[in-house]
C-alpha cells in the first residue's frame, strides 16, 4: 500500500541521515572508516570480532547459516585485518545487499 511504501521510504531516509550519507560530514557517530580509500563505508566500531583470527572463514560460515548481522561483523573484521581483500569486500557487499542495506552494499562492491 501507499502508506507502507512511504513508511519504508521515511525509515530509509532516517537511516541515511543517521549514518550521515546525506550530509557532507563523512564521520558518523558510533562508526569509523578505516582509511580514505574506503571513504563512504562505515564500519561498526563496537565489533567484537575485529581481532578474530579466521574472521573471513567464520563470516562465510555465518553467511551459509543465514545469520546476516554476524556475517557482516565477521567480514568487516576480516577487511579491517586485510583492507585489500577483494573477496571479503565482495562477500560483504553481497551480504549488505541481502540485508537490504543498499548504500553499504554499493560501496563495498565498488571496492
N, C-alpha and C positions, 0 to 999 in steps of 0.2 A: 504494500500500500504506500501511498504518498507519505504518510506520517512516518512509517518505518524508514523509508529512504532518507528523509530529511533528518531524522534522529541519528541515523548512521553517519550521514554527512557531518552533522554537528559534532558527533563523537570523534570522527577522524580529524576535523579541524582543531578541536581542543587538544588532541594528541599531538598534532603537528606543532601547535603553539607551545605545548609543554616541552617538547624536545627542541624548540627554537628553530624548527625547519622553515618557519615562515617569517623569520626575522634576520637581520644582518648579523646578529650575535651567534657565533658558532659554538660557544661554550654553554652546554646545557647543564643545569644543576643536577647533581647525582650521577653524572656520566662524564666520561673523558675520552678524548681522541688520543690515539697512540702516536700520531705524527701528522705533519702537514700533508703527507701523501694520502692518508686515509681521511682527510678532511671531509666531513659530511656523514661519516659513520660514527655513531656514538656507542661506545662500549659500556656495559654495566660496570660501575666502579665497585659494587659490592659483590663481585663474582668470587664465590668460594673456591672455584676451580682454577684460578689464574696461574697457580704454580703446580697444577696437577700433572704428573708425568703420564704421558699417553692420552692427553686430553682429546686429540683428534680421533683416536680409535674409540674412546668412550663416547664421543659425540656421535659417531656413526652407529654405535650400538643403541644409543638412546633414540636415534632417528628411526631405526628399524622397529623399535618398540613403540614409536608414535608419540614419544614424550618431547614435544616441540620446545617448551621452555628450557628444559635441561639440555637438549641438543644445542640450542643457541648458546647457552652459557659455556658448554664444553668447547664448541667451535670457536667462540670468541677467545677463550683461554688459549686454544691452540694457535690462533692468529697472534695473540699478544706474545706468545713464545717464539713464533716464527712468522713475522709480518709478511713475508713474501711467498707464503704457501698458497699457491693459486688454487689447489684442490680444496683446501679449507675454506677459502673465500667463496668458491663455487657452491659448496655444500651449505655454507652459511646463508648465501643468497637464496638458494632453493628453499631452505628451511624458513627463512623470514617470509618468503612468498607464501608458503603453505600456512604460515602463522598469520597471514593477512596483514603483514607489515611491509607494504609495497615499497615505501621510500627506502627503508633499510635494505630490502632485497635488491633494489636497483643499484644502490651504492656498492654493496658487496659484490654483485655480479660484474660491475664495471671494473673492479679490482682484478 
